[in-house]
């Protein structure tokens, strides 16, 4: 039997065995980044173009919308891979962020709406996370075109 807190973890995350923890004090489900899952954070405008590029190339990333104006989108990806220094410099120049390995981020509640942390594209157990390099490459391509 699952507890009410465990029921807040999206079923797709449980099925994919994502490294989640439950922060009972904050009432949040948190995802640990850096081992099997990572994340890139970017402004909604660029993020929409990156998402369209990924879809055209048959990738689908779970995307979290952070509340705020302008909103940021968080792309969940496979584990981070090595990159040339110029790739890191491009991400910095494009104002695309990432989290340190071992950091945890809050996952949206499955029923979140409105101004709250929410899923734009929820995860699917049947669809693997896109590689980190694919999302980085998409962002670099979109911003160079």
The 8 nearest C-alpha neighbors of each residue, nearest first, counted from 0:
[[1, 2, 5, 3, 6, 4, 7, 8],
 [2, 0, 5, 6, 3, 4, 7, 8],
 [1, 3, 5, 4, 6, 0, 7, 8],
 [4, 2, 6, 5, 1, 7, 8, 0],
 [5, 3, 2, 6, 7, 21, 26, 23],
 [6, 4, 2, 7, 3, 8, 1, 21],
 [5, 7, 3, 4, 8, 2, 1, 9],
 [8, 6, 5, 4, 108, 9, 109, 3],
 [9, 7, 6, 5, 10, 28, 12, 13],
 [10, 8, 12, 11, 109, 7, 13, 6],
 [9, 11, 13, 12, 14, 8, 6, 124],
 [10, 12, 124, 14, 9, 123, 13, 122],
 [13, 11, 15, 9, 10, 17, 14, 16],
 [12, 14, 16, 10, 11, 15, 17, 9],
 [15, 13, 11, 16, 12, 124, 10, 17],
 [14, 16, 12, 13, 17, 124, 11, 123],
 [17, 15, 13, 14, 12, 18, 19, 11],
 [16, 18, 12, 15, 19, 13, 30, 36],
 [19, 17, 31, 30, 16, 20, 32, 35],
 [20, 18, 30, 29, 17, 31, 28, 21],
 [21, 19, 29, 28, 22, 30, 18, 31],
 [20, 22, 28, 23, 27, 29, 19, 4],
 [23, 21, 27, 24, 25, 26, 28, 20],
 [22, 24, 26, 25, 21, 27, 4, 28],
 [25, 23, 22, 26, 27, 21, 28, 4],
 [26, 24, 27, 23, 22, 21, 28, 105],
 [25, 27, 23, 24, 22, 28, 21, 4],
 [28, 26, 22, 25, 21, 29, 105, 23],
 [27, 29, 21, 106, 105, 20, 22, 8],
 [30, 28, 105, 20, 104, 19, 106, 103],
 [29, 31, 19, 103, 104, 18, 32, 105],
 [32, 30, 103, 18, 102, 101, 19, 29],
 [33, 31, 37, 36, 101, 102, 100, 103],
 [32, 34, 100, 37, 101, 36, 78, 35],
 [33, 35, 36, 78, 32, 100, 37, 101],
 [34, 36, 78, 77, 33, 37, 32, 17],
 [37, 35, 78, 77, 32, 33, 76, 34],
 [36, 38, 32, 76, 78, 33, 77, 75],
 [37, 39, 75, 74, 76, 97, 73, 40],
 [38, 40, 97, 74, 73, 96, 41, 75],
 [41, 39, 73, 96, 95, 72, 97, 74],
 [42, 40, 95, 71, 72, 46, 43, 96],
 [41, 43, 71, 44, 45, 46, 72, 70],
 [42, 44, 46, 71, 45, 72, 70, 47],
 [45, 43, 46, 47, 42, 48, 41, 71],
 [44, 46, 48, 47, 43, 42, 49, 41],
 [45, 47, 43, 49, 44, 48, 41, 42],
 [48, 46, 50, 44, 49, 45, 43, 51],
 [47, 49, 51, 45, 46, 50, 52, 141],
 [50, 48, 46, 52, 47, 51, 138, 137],
 [49, 51, 53, 47, 52, 48, 46, 54],
 [52, 50, 48, 54, 49, 53, 55, 47],
 [51, 53, 49, 55, 50, 54, 48, 137],
 [52, 54, 58, 50, 56, 55, 51, 49],
 [53, 55, 57, 51, 58, 56, 52, 59],
 [56, 54, 52, 53, 57, 51, 58, 50],
 [55, 57, 53, 54, 58, 52, 51, 59],
 [58, 56, 54, 55, 53, 59, 52, 129],
 [59, 57, 53, 54, 56, 129, 60, 55],
 [60, 58, 54, 129, 53, 57, 61, 128],
 [59, 61, 129, 128, 62, 75, 74, 58],
 [60, 62, 122, 120, 121, 75, 74, 59],
 [63, 61, 74, 120, 119, 73, 118, 60],
 [62, 64, 118, 73, 72, 119, 117, 65],
 [65, 63, 72, 117, 116, 71, 118, 119],
 [64, 66, 116, 71, 70, 72, 63, 67],
 [67, 65, 114, 116, 115, 70, 64, 68],
 [68, 66, 70, 69, 65, 71, 114, 64],
 [69, 67, 70, 66, 71, 65, 43, 42],
 [68, 70, 67, 71, 42, 43, 66, 44],
 [69, 71, 67, 68, 43, 66, 65, 42],
 [72, 70, 42, 43, 65, 41, 64, 40],
 [71, 73, 64, 41, 63, 43, 40, 65],
 [72, 74, 40, 63, 62, 39, 38, 75],
 [75, 73, 62, 39, 38, 61, 60, 76],
 [76, 74, 38, 61, 37, 60, 62, 73],
 [77, 75, 37, 131, 129, 128, 38, 130],
 [76, 78, 130, 36, 131, 128, 37, 129],
 [77, 79, 36, 35, 37, 34, 33, 131],
 [80, 78, 131, 37, 77, 33, 81, 132],
 [79, 81, 78, 82, 131, 132, 130, 77],
 [80, 82, 79, 83, 132, 84, 131, 86],
 [83, 81, 86, 84, 80, 87, 85, 132],
 [82, 84, 85, 86, 87, 81, 88, 89],
 [83, 85, 87, 86, 88, 82, 89, 81],
 [86, 84, 88, 83, 87, 89, 82, 90],
 [87, 85, 89, 88, 83, 84, 82, 90],
 [88, 86, 90, 84, 89, 85, 91, 83],
 [87, 89, 85, 91, 86, 90, 92, 84],
 [88, 90, 92, 86, 87, 91, 93, 85],
 [91, 89, 95, 93, 87, 88, 92, 94],
 [90, 92, 94, 88, 89, 93, 95, 87],
 [93, 91, 89, 90, 94, 88, 95, 87],
 [92, 94, 90, 91, 95, 89, 142, 139],
 [95, 93, 91, 92, 90, 96, 41, 42],
 [96, 94, 41, 90, 93, 40, 91, 39],
 [95, 97, 40, 39, 94, 41, 98, 90],
 [96, 98, 39, 40, 38, 99, 95, 37],
 [97, 99, 102, 100, 38, 96, 39, 32],
 [100, 98, 102, 101, 97, 33, 32, 103],
 [99, 101, 33, 102, 32, 98, 34, 37],
 [100, 102, 32, 33, 31, 99, 103, 34],
 [103, 101, 100, 32, 99, 31, 98, 104],
 [102, 104, 31, 30, 29, 32, 101, 105],
 [105, 103, 29, 30, 106, 102, 31, 32],
 [106, 104, 29, 28, 27, 30, 107, 103],
 [105, 107, 28, 29, 104, 108, 30, 27],
 [108, 106, 117, 116, 109, 118, 111, 105],
 [107, 109, 111, 110, 7, 106, 117, 8],
 [108, 110, 111, 9, 107, 7, 8, 118],
 [109, 111, 108, 112, 107, 117, 118, 7],
 [112, 110, 108, 117, 109, 115, 107, 116],
 [113, 111, 115, 117, 110, 114, 116, 118],
 [112, 114, 115, 111, 117, 116, 66, 110],
 [113, 115, 66, 112, 116, 67, 117, 65],
 [116, 114, 113, 66, 117, 112, 111, 65],
 [115, 117, 65, 107, 66, 64, 111, 114],
 [118, 116, 107, 111, 64, 63, 115, 112],
 [117, 119, 63, 121, 120, 62, 64, 107],
 [118, 120, 62, 63, 64, 121, 117, 61],
 [119, 121, 62, 61, 118, 122, 63, 60],
 [122, 120, 61, 118, 119, 62, 123, 63],
 [123, 121, 61, 11, 120, 124, 12, 60],
 [122, 124, 125, 11, 126, 121, 127, 61],
 [123, 125, 11, 15, 126, 14, 122, 12],
 [124, 126, 123, 127, 11, 15, 122, 14],
 [127, 125, 123, 124, 128, 59, 122, 60],
 [128, 126, 129, 125, 124, 123, 59, 77],
 [127, 129, 76, 77, 60, 130, 126, 75],
 [130, 128, 76, 77, 58, 60, 127, 131],
 [129, 131, 77, 133, 132, 76, 128, 134],
 [130, 132, 76, 77, 79, 134, 133, 78],
 [131, 133, 135, 130, 134, 136, 80, 79],
 [134, 132, 136, 130, 131, 135, 137, 129],
 [133, 135, 137, 136, 131, 132, 138, 130],
 [136, 134, 132, 138, 137, 133, 139, 131],
 [135, 137, 133, 139, 134, 138, 132, 140],
 [136, 138, 134, 140, 135, 139, 49, 141],
 [139, 137, 135, 141, 136, 140, 49, 142],
 [138, 140, 136, 142, 137, 141, 143, 135],
 [141, 139, 137, 143, 142, 138, 136, 144],
 [142, 140, 138, 144, 143, 139, 137, 49],
 [141, 143, 139, 140, 144, 138, 93, 45],
 [142, 144, 140, 141, 139, 138, 137, 89],
 [143, 141, 142, 140, 139, 138, 137, 48]]
